[in-house]
Amino acid sequence: MDYVRLGRAGLKVSRICLGTMTYGSPQWRPWVLDEAASRPFIARAIELGITFFDTADMYSRGESERVLGRALKALAPRDQIVIATKAFYPVTDGPNAKGLSRKHLVEAIDASLQRLGTDYVDLYQIHRFDDETPIDETLEALHDIVKAGKARYIGASSMFAWQFMKMLATSDAHGWTRFVSMQNHYNLVYREEEREMLPLCREEGIGVIPWSPLARGFLSGNRKRGDRQADTVRSRTDEYARELYYSDTDYTIAERLVSLAGRRGVKPAQLALAWLLAKPAVTAPIVGASALSHLDDAVAAVETRLTAEELTFLEEPYRPLAVLGHS
């Protein structure tokens, strides 16, 4: 495993981040694993050298944080791991139970810390942009959370590049804590982030930690063109994936990925992650795992190199898309 700085921050993270949306309560989503089934994945990640773990308060309505917190407390020293969580979406009911208001963020961080069983998180992220709250209110609240010792760094997630730059500029103008990371939607079949967000992140020294690096399983090699019956619970029940992927062009790219993986004798997922890791802006893809082999494939991608010809072969079919993943 390689370890790199998160953007310009001094914090070092593993080049693979384990996303824990898959772990929590199957009552929230049918494809989610319960605590007993989740623990081996977190243990295996640590064995493989993964030190970076991402969750969110809304995953399983808080249960994902509890599952991750208990597992990490049992499996690794706190100072050896990097815990990231997010706030924006509601966990409880009520008019102030969502968004990026000072009230919600201050309450959300305390609730997340309690569920995780830790005094601080290493990276506290806004899960989406809030059109209803002034950005100076959000940024000052995040600054206060850092100064209170409840978070070491702050990050953002999917939004337009102009929105992110406005937030960075406002932080700089007031001397408030600056975002160090962007968790955005980026993979081989969705590359719109290459137009503005990735250049912005490189210019501003922001670490990029993409979500859905395998397109919610679409790039795992088991999706067949025209076949609506998939082989996992998640692929059969994940309606959001149908909103993001499954176009003819997506299938063409996935077919090229499978073809190249066959020629190289590796898994398609390994090559899809290797493609992401080859991008200069990308720090660590956030990988979900529902089989232990998924973790092995992800770690193997760190040492996998694609030639210029292979990169062109995979990228050539791509066509421009509407912005997806900001909601």
N, C-alpha and C positions, 0 to 999 in steps of 0.2 A: 504494500500500500504506500502511496505517496501522500505527503502532507504539504499543503501550500497555504499561503496567506489568503485571507478572505478579502479580496480587493486590496486596498492600500492599508487596511487595518493590520495590526500586529497579530491578530488571532489566526492560528493555523488550524486547518480542518483537513480531514481525509478527503481524497478526491471523489469518493462516493459517499453520499449522504443517504441514510436509511429513512425513508418516509414512513410514518406510522399510521396513516389513514386506514390501513388494512387491519389494524389491531385495535380492539376495543369491545364493541358489543354488536352481535349480529342482529339485534333488535333495531339498530339504527339503519344498517344496510345488510342485505342477506349475504353478501360476500365478505363481510368483516369477520375476522377470527376472534374468538374470546381469549381471555387472559391465558388460560392454560395452553391453548394452541399457539399463542403469540410468543410466549417466552423463548422457545427454541430459536426463533428468528433473531431476536435481539442478542441472544447469547452467541449465535453463529456470527453475526455481524462483528461483535467484539473480537471473536477469535480471528477473524479475517483482517483485523486492523482498522475497521470502521470506527471512528470516534465521533462522528457527526450525526445527530438524530433530530429529525424535524417532525413536529406535531402541530396541532392547533386546538384551541379550546372547543371548537364546534365539532371536531371529529368524535363521533359517538356521543355527542353532547357531554363532553368532558371525560368520558371513560378512557379514551385513548391516552390522555395525559396521565391518568391514574395507572394504567397498565404499564406505560413506559417508565414512569417514575419508580414504581415498585421494582421493575426488572433491573433498571440501571443501579438502583441502590444495592441490590443483591449481587450484581455482577461486575461492577467497576467502581474504582475510586472517583469521587465527584470531580476532582481536578484533572482527571484524564479524559474526560468526555466533554463534548459541546452539545448543549441542549438548546434547540430553537423551538419556539412556539409562536402562535399567531392569534390576533384578535380582530374582529370586525363583525362576524356573523353571530346571531343570537345563540346562546346556550340555554338561557331561561326565557321566560315570557315577560313582556312589558315594553313600554315605548322607549325606554332607555337601555334596553338589553342588547343593542346592536350599534354598529357605527363606530366612529372614531372621536366621539366627544370626550372631553376630560372626564366626565362622570363615568362613562363606560370603560375607558382605558384604565383608570385608576382602580376600579372595581375588578376589571377583568384580569389584570396582572396578579392581584392578590389571590383571586380564585384559582388561577393557573398554578401559582406557586404552591398553594395548598394541595391541589390535586397531584402535582409532580413530586411533592415531598422534598422541596429544595428551597433554599433561601434566595436563590437568584436563577435567572436563565441567562445563558450566554448571548442569545440573540432573540430579541423581541421584535416581531414583525407585524406590520399592518397588513391584513389579509386582502384587502382591496382598498380602492380610493373611495372616500366618502364625499359625495357631492353636496351633502347637507351641512357639513361642519366646516367652519373656516380652518384653513390649513395651519394658521398660526396657533389656534387652540390645540389642534392635534400635536403639532411639533413641540410646543412648550410642555404639554403633558408627558410626551415621550422623554423629553429632556429631564423632567423632574423624576420620572421613573428610573432613569439611569443614575441621576445624582443621589437618589435614595438607596442605591445599591441593589435594586431589584432586577436590573438587567445590565449586562456589560456593554452590549452593542444593540443597535436597532437596524431593522431592515424593512423593506417594502415588498409588495407583490404586484401582480398584474395591474397595469394602468397605462395610459398613453405617455409617451416620452416627454411631452410638454408638461404634463402634470407632475411627473417625477422631477424634472428640472426646476420647476417652480418651487417644489418643496425643498430641494437642495439649496436653491438660492435663498429661500426664506430662512432656513437654518443658518446659513453662512452670515446673513445680514444681522441676525440676532445673537450669534455666538452660541447657538444651541447644538446639542449633539446631532451629528450628521448620520444619515443612513450609510451603512457600509455594504449592503447587499440588495440585490433585486431577485426575487423569486418569480420568474415569469414563465409563460407558456412557450416552450421552444423544443422542437424535435424535428426529425427528418421530414415529416409530412406537414409541419406547420413552422414556417420560417419567416413570418412577417416581422419578427423582432429584429431581424438583420437590417431592416431599413433605418430605424432610428434608435431603438432602445439599446441595442448592443454597442453601436458606436458611442452613444452617450455614456454608457457604463465604462467603456474603456477609457474615454477621455476624463471621466470624473473619478476613476479609481474605485469603481463599485464592483464587488464580486457578484457573479451571476450564478444562481443555483436553480436551474430550470425545473419546473414541475412537469409531470407527464412526459418524461424523456423517451418513453416507449409508446407514447400515444395511447395510454390506458390499455396497453397490451396489444394494440393493433400491429406494432412492429415486432412482436414476439415470434412471428412466423407461422401462426396457426389460424390466420384469417384467410379464407378463400373467397375469391371474387364471386359474388352472386350467392354465397352461402350464408343465410341468415341464422343458421344454427351453429353457435360456437361451443367450445368444449369446456368452458369454465362458468361457474355461477356468476362471476362478475361480468363477463362478456355477454351473458344472456340477459342480465338485469340492469346493466349500466346504461340507462337511457341518455345520460349526459354525453357519453362517448359517441353516440349516434349523432348528436348535434355538432360534434367537433370533427369527426373523421368519416371514413367509408366512402369517399368520392372515388370516381374512376381513376383520377390521378393518384390518389392515396394508394390504391391497389397496385398501380403500376410501379410506384416507388417501393412498396412492400415486396413485390415480386422480384425486383432487382436486388433488394436486400437479401432475400432468401437465396437467390441464385449465387450471389457473391459469397454468402456464408457457406453454401455448399462447396464452392470451389476452394475455399480456404479451410474447410473442415472445422468451422466454429458455429456457435449459435447465432441466429439473426440478432437477438437482443444484444449480444456482445458487440457486434459490429455497429448497431445503432447507437450504443453508448460510446463506443470508440470514436464515432463520427462527431458526437457532441464534445467529447473531451479534446478533440483536435482543434476546436474553435478557441481562439486566443482569449475571448472574453469569459469563457465558461470556467468556473471554479470547481463545482461539484454538482452533477445531476442528482436530483432527489428520486431515489429508486424505491418503488414498492416491491414487496416480495411475499408471495403466497405459497411458494415452494422453496425449499432450501437451495435448490440448484440455481434459483434466480440470483441469489447473493453471490454464488461462485462465478456466474456469468458476468455479473456487474464488476466484481473485483478483477476478473481476467481482462476486462475492457481497458483497465488502466494501463496495461502493458501492450495493448494491441495498437499497431500503427497501420494506417491506411495510406496507400500511395496516392499521388496526385491523380492518376488515372482512375483509381477506385473511387475517390471522392467525386470526380466528375461523373462517373457512371451512376452513382447514387443520387446526385443532385440534379442531373440534367432534366428529368421529367417534371420537376416542380413548376407549378403555375401560381400566380398571385392569388391570394385569398382575402376575403373580408376578415376584419379583426375578430378573433375568437378568444374567449376565456377571460374577459374582463368583468363579467357579471358574477 
